[in-house]
Amino acid sequence: MAKGDIFSDLQSIIAGAYLNIRPTGTIEAAIHNIYHEDDVTLEFTDGANNLDFESVATGKGAYTYYAFHVKNSLWVRVRNDAGAPKLIGYDGIITRI
């Protein structure tokens, strides 16, 4: 990976579980879009402290044209609030290696 490369993922997340948007090591990224197939909650976390900043976005949709900055010690996680497994994904770019 290099600075400027795409940082993205798409996964099926079981009900009540999270998709962690968390780079490894010293990598930092700016997340531009988060996509969800059904109800979700967005949290900003350091692993011990969790801040819900978008509580229960209902139905399918996307958070587009954002700049969520994440690194290994501070990241965004997306909880699947639907009653069944649903697809959740994101895309952005690597800003630091």
Buried (B, 14 or more C-beta within 10 A) or exposed (E): EEEEEEBBEEBEBEBEBBBBBBBEEEBBBBBBBBBBBBBBBBBBBEEEEEEEEBEEBEEBBEBEEBEBBBBEEBBBBBBBBBEEBBBBBBBBBBBEE
